[in-house]
Structure formats: C-alpha cells, structure tokens
Amino acid sequence: MIGQTALIDVVVVGAGFAGLAAANQIKAAGVDCLVLEARDRVGGRVEAGSNGLGETVDLGGQFICDDMPEIMALARQHGKTLVRAYTVGAGLVQPIPQNADDLYGRVTAMRDRLNAIEPDDPSIAGLSVAAWTAAQADEKDAKAGFLSMIEGLWCQPPADVPLWYLIGNDRRITNEVPELQYLLKETIHSLAVDLARPLGDAVRLSEPAERIVQDASGITVKTPRGTISARKLIVAVPPVMAGRIAFDPPLPKSLADALGAWRSGRVIKAFVRYKEPFWRERGLSGMVFFLDPAGLYACDASHDDGHAALVVFIGGRIASEWAAGGKSGTAARIVARLSAALGPQAADALDITLRDWSDDRWSGGAYSDIVIDCAASNAEAVLRSGLADISFACSELSPSYPGYIEGALVAGREAAAEVVAQLAGSLPAG
Ligand SMILES: Cc1cc2nc3c(=O)[nH]c(=O)nc-3n(C[C@H](O)[C@H](O)[C@H](O)COP(=O)(O)OP(=O)(O)OC[C@H]3O[C@@H](n4cnc5c(N)ncnc54)[C@H](O)[C@@H]3O)c2cc1C
C-alpha cells in the first residue's frame, strides 16, 4: 500500500504510446508528472513476447511507414533498425475471384469513392458500411473485397460500422506509401521501453486507475495501492476502457454518452515462423488477401537476416469463430489457409505464436475502438473537449492516423501541450 501521494501537477492514466508521449512532453516542459499503468509493462496495444523459438516478436502494433512522421522520427532518434517489409512479387487473392483483373484497384476505388462523401451528408445518416456497399453497382468480388478489407482493418462486422464514422476515420489515414512499409528489428515495443526509461519511477506499473474523484480540492485518483492527488489528469486509454473507470461525481451526460458510443473490435495476430521465405522462390510477396473469410490477411514479416516469417491478421467475426476452436484449432486453420494460397510448404512452420486481443482486459480487443452508435456523430469531439481539468487522449481521438501508433503519439502530445499551457499560468515560477 502506497497510501496518499503528495499533489502531482499531472497524472497520466495509461502507459501506451499516447500516455508515454504525453508524459515525456510534460516532463520536458518542467512539469511534474506521474503515469499510472494497469499492466505490469508499458506499451499497451504494442507488446513484445517470446515465440516458441525463444525469439522476441511484436505481438501487437508493429508496422510503420514513411508517411508517419512522429513514429519514424522516434525510431530514428532511438537508433532502431528499420526493416523494409518484403513486397516484391505477386500478392494473392483467395479464393481466386472470377474476375481477378486488378481486384485490389477496384476495392481501393470503392474506398476512395466512399471517402469522397462528406461524413455529415444527410443522405448517409443512419447508413452502415454494409448497407452502402450493397447499394453500389460494383462487381460482386469487388464488394466482397471491400467488405473483407473493412472488417480486417476495423475488426467489426461492416453492418455495425456507421458509414459517417468510417469516412471521418479513414480520411485521417493519409499514407501514400504502404502502411506496412517497415518493422523494427529490435521490436517496436522496445521504443515504448525507451520512452518510459527517462520517466523512471514516474511510471507506476500494475496500478490501474479505478476511481477519479473531483471536488473543490482538485482531482484524486484511486488505485488499489492508494490515492494520488493531481491538478490535471490525462486519461490516455481507449474510449471503452475510459468508460470503465468510475468518476465521482459521474461524468456529465454528454461525456458519459460519448464514451458509451464506442465498441472494441476483435483481432488475433499470428506470427508464423519458417526456415525459409519459400513463397519468394515462387515469385510471391507472401501477401494474401482473403475475400472469404472476410477479415483475414497475411503478409511477409521476415527480417532480412534469414528470420523468415509471415504475420496473419484475423479480424472481426472470424476472430471469435476461430478462437472457439482453441489455439491449436486456430493454428490449424491458419496453416490450411496459407497452404491453399502459398503451397504445401506453408504447413512446415517452425512455430506459430498467437496473440488473441479480443476482450483484452486493458485494451478492449483490436487495433482501435470504433463508434458504433450511428447517432453519436459528436462522440469524438465531446471526448476531445474533455473537462476543464481532465483530458482524454488515445490513438482513437487523434487528428491524424487514428488507430495507429502514430495517432497515439500525436494525441498524447496534443493533450500534453494543452495541459502544459493551462498550467503555465497557474504554477509557481521556477
Ligand atoms: C494486434 C495489433 C496490431 C496492430 N498493428 C499496428 C501496426 O502494425 N501499426 C500501427 O501503427 N498500429 C498498429 N496497431 C494499433 C496500435 O497498436 C494502437 O493504435 C496504439 O498502440 C494505441 O496506443 P494508445 O496509447 O492510444 O492506447 P493503448 O496502447 O491501448 O494504451 C493504453 C494503456 O492504458 C492502460 N490502461 C487501460 N485502462 C487503464 C486504467 N484504468 N488505469 C491505468 N492504465 C490503464 C493499458 O494497459 C494500456 O497500456 C495494432 C494493434 C493491435 C492490437
């Protein structure tokens, strides 16, 4: 039991990239800061783990690209080894569509057409992504591809995704180079550790914020180990997780409703190690885009030093279906799908390591929470406004790259800048 801690200028809840970026910026401004993290590690949805061969691999967020300036700068600043993802050769579509001619281009054209619609266009009010897709004149395989891509990226059934939300979200994902352009040889999780290092004891692990009390004396955060008093609070956790923290007095209705509008998706990430990148010999890139089952995607995640691997993302409804068969059942399904696409050598995996993020206690379940309440078009804006002394910052709320590590850095830094500016007038000089 730690008991009561002296008054801290800023408490940050959550040591994902948003919380860590915020805390570093606050510290750099000379303001006192404490980070409370529920897990026994930093990084949140970026996590490193050991595979069956004893190698450390990224089991959560992993890929970055040149169009993401904050995370690229951080990787370079910390001397990380950028490994360019292998994309030479043909990508495959499974099952092979009747009209294989530029399927990816036709799917991308649908996405571009969707993003040209104004999110507040009254004609799309109440419309889901599935309903919009059904009404399009595109060929059946292009529609199947589009729906599979949406389910794979947003990890929710397209019938549950409001069209306006998808447009507003997707428009902020502005990369022109492939988003799976680089991975880090040292793991991207090692960057989270680098971000936490200068904060030292100011990051408290295994200390979830359970209750946030606001009264005339300021803010008090209650954790299983005691209470902490703060002038300002940044809640740097995904919206669904923020909604599980008790607020006393309860949050204003607009904020409570805004938090309640989100739902976590479901994703399983599989890291499949091979002796050799056998697909390359056949002129294949290792990328397999599955029309059926929707939400399944594989690509090359090898290191250039002979560390051959495919990474498989199982997003949306199939994450639940496959998980029901247990880990061995999921691994068997992965091997069957990869073998059908890439050939029988896909069955000779040295190791298959699975990380099922669905229903994760502290992250929710997928790359990002999404707004599923069709009527909650102001949910993000309300959360971004926060309260006078409580801000919300997580990748989901970022003005650029929501749902990505880049977005987490941007959201965390923006919240920090605002809090530092607010405190600048009220703190004693020096
Ligand atoms: C499988 C997977 C693959 C992904 N792949 C990529 C990728 O290739 N590239 C990419 O850019 N992005 C990827 N992402 C998304 C990316 O990881 C996230 O967008 C980003 O890491 C979110 O950062 P965050 O700080 O906003 O939230 P989080 O990382 O979720 O951090 C929030 C932190 O708050 C903690 N927390 C929650 N509740 C409490 C509480 N009550 N008290 C204290 N602490 C609490 C959590 O433990 C967590 O550490 C992936 C995500 C997953 C799951």
The ligand as an SDF file (V2000), in Angstrom:
LIG
                    3D

 53 58  0  0  0  0  0  0  0  0999 V2000
   -2.7140   -6.8230  -32.9560 C   0  0  0  0  0  0  0  0  0  0  0  0
   -2.4850   -5.3690  -33.2130 C   0  0  0  0  0  0  0  0  0  0  0  0
   -1.7490   -4.9750  -34.3070 C   0  0  0  0  0  0  0  0  0  0  0  0
   -1.5570   -3.6240  -34.5780 C   0  0  0  0  0  0  0  0  0  0  0  0
   -0.7550   -3.2690  -35.6270 N   0  0  0  0  0  0  0  0  0  0  0  0
   -0.4130   -1.9830  -35.7980 C   0  0  0  0  0  0  0  0  0  0  0  0
    0.5930   -1.6350  -36.7350 C   0  0  0  0  0  0  0  0  0  0  0  0
    1.1670   -2.5120  -37.4060 O   0  0  0  0  0  0  0  0  0  0  0  0
    0.9150   -0.3170  -36.8600 N   0  0  0  0  0  0  0  0  0  0  0  0
    0.3200    0.6630  -36.0970 C   0  0  0  0  0  0  0  0  0  0  0  0
    0.6680    1.8370  -36.2410 O   0  0  0  0  0  0  0  0  0  0  0  0
   -0.6310    0.3440  -35.1860 N   0  0  0  0  0  0  0  0  0  0  0  0
   -0.9860   -0.9460  -35.0010 C   0  0  0  0  0  0  0  0  0  0  0  0
   -1.8830   -1.2920  -34.0270 N   0  0  0  0  0  0  0  0  0  0  0  0
   -2.5910   -0.2190  -33.2930 C   0  0  0  0  0  0  0  0  0  0  0  0
   -1.6810    0.4550  -32.2620 C   0  0  0  0  0  0  0  0  0  0  0  0
   -1.0190   -0.5360  -31.5170 O   0  0  0  0  0  0  0  0  0  0  0  0
   -2.5540    1.3430  -31.3360 C   0  0  0  0  0  0  0  0  0  0  0  0
   -3.2980    2.2710  -32.1020 O   0  0  0  0  0  0  0  0  0  0  0  0
   -1.7290    2.1580  -30.3550 C   0  0  0  0  0  0  0  0  0  0  0  0
   -0.6970    1.3970  -29.7720 O   0  0  0  0  0  0  0  0  0  0  0  0
   -2.6720    2.7140  -29.2860 C   0  0  0  0  0  0  0  0  0  0  0  0
   -1.9290    3.4530  -28.3200 O   0  0  0  0  0  0  0  0  0  0  0  0
   -2.6840    4.2040  -27.1350 P   0  0  0  0  0  0  0  0  0  0  0  0
   -1.6350    4.7320  -26.2530 O   0  0  0  0  0  0  0  0  0  0  0  0
   -3.6970    5.1310  -27.6950 O   0  0  0  0  0  0  0  0  0  0  0  0
   -3.5380    3.0780  -26.3850 O   0  0  0  0  0  0  0  0  0  0  0  0
   -3.0180    1.7550  -25.6660 P   0  0  0  0  0  0  0  0  0  0  0  0
   -1.8390    1.2100  -26.3620 O   0  0  0  0  0  0  0  0  0  0  0  0
   -4.2000    0.8620  -25.5350 O   0  0  0  0  0  0  0  0  0  0  0  0
   -2.5400    2.2560  -24.2450 O   0  0  0  0  0  0  0  0  0  0  0  0
   -3.4350    2.4510  -23.1830 C   0  0  0  0  0  0  0  0  0  0  0  0
   -2.7700    1.9580  -21.9140 C   0  0  0  0  0  0  0  0  0  0  0  0
   -3.6600    2.2220  -20.8170 O   0  0  0  0  0  0  0  0  0  0  0  0
   -3.6390    1.1190  -19.9260 C   0  0  0  0  0  0  0  0  0  0  0  0
   -4.8950    1.1800  -19.1800 N   0  0  0  0  0  0  0  0  0  0  0  0
   -6.1430    0.8780  -19.5820 C   0  0  0  0  0  0  0  0  0  0  0  0
   -7.0290    1.1380  -18.5820 N   0  0  0  0  0  0  0  0  0  0  0  0
   -6.3120    1.6110  -17.5330 C   0  0  0  0  0  0  0  0  0  0  0  0
   -6.6430    2.0750  -16.2310 C   0  0  0  0  0  0  0  0  0  0  0  0
   -7.8990    2.0820  -15.7690 N   0  0  0  0  0  0  0  0  0  0  0  0
   -5.6250    2.5010  -15.4080 N   0  0  0  0  0  0  0  0  0  0  0  0
   -4.3340    2.5120  -15.8410 C   0  0  0  0  0  0  0  0  0  0  0  0
   -3.9650    2.0680  -17.0700 N   0  0  0  0  0  0  0  0  0  0  0  0
   -4.9470    1.6460  -17.9130 C   0  0  0  0  0  0  0  0  0  0  0  0
   -3.4770   -0.0840  -20.8320 C   0  0  0  0  0  0  0  0  0  0  0  0
   -2.9340   -1.1700  -20.1280 O   0  0  0  0  0  0  0  0  0  0  0  0
   -2.5220    0.4550  -21.8940 C   0  0  0  0  0  0  0  0  0  0  0  0
   -1.1700    0.2300  -21.5200 O   0  0  0  0  0  0  0  0  0  0  0  0
   -2.1090   -2.6340  -33.7140 C   0  0  0  0  0  0  0  0  0  0  0  0
   -2.8330   -3.0260  -32.5930 C   0  0  0  0  0  0  0  0  0  0  0  0
   -3.0190   -4.3800  -32.3310 C   0  0  0  0  0  0  0  0  0  0  0  0
   -3.8000   -4.7880  -31.1130 C   0  0  0  0  0  0  0  0  0  0  0  0
  1  2  1  0
  2  3  1  0
  2 52  2  0
  3  4  2  0
  4  5  1  0
  4 50  1  0
  5  6  2  0
  6  7  1  0
  6 13  1  0
  7  8  2  0
  7  9  1  0
  9 10  1  0
 10 11  2  0
 10 12  1  0
 12 13  2  0
 13 14  1  0
 14 15  1  0
 14 50  1  0
 15 16  1  0
 16 17  1  0
 16 18  1  0
 18 19  1  0
 18 20  1  0
 20 21  1  0
 20 22  1  0
 22 23  1  0
 23 24  1  0
 24 25  2  0
 24 26  1  0
 24 27  1  0
 27 28  1  0
 28 29  2  0
 28 30  1  0
 28 31  1  0
 31 32  1  0
 32 33  1  0
 33 34  1  0
 33 48  1  0
 34 35  1  0
 35 36  1  0
 35 46  1  0
 36 37  1  0
 36 45  1  0
 37 38  2  0
 38 39  1  0
 39 40  1  0
 39 45  2  0
 40 41  1  0
 40 42  2  0
 42 43  1  0
 43 44  2  0
 44 45  1  0
 46 47  1  0
 46 48  1  0
 48 49  1  0
 50 51  2  0
 51 52  1  0
 52 53  1  0
M  END
$$$$
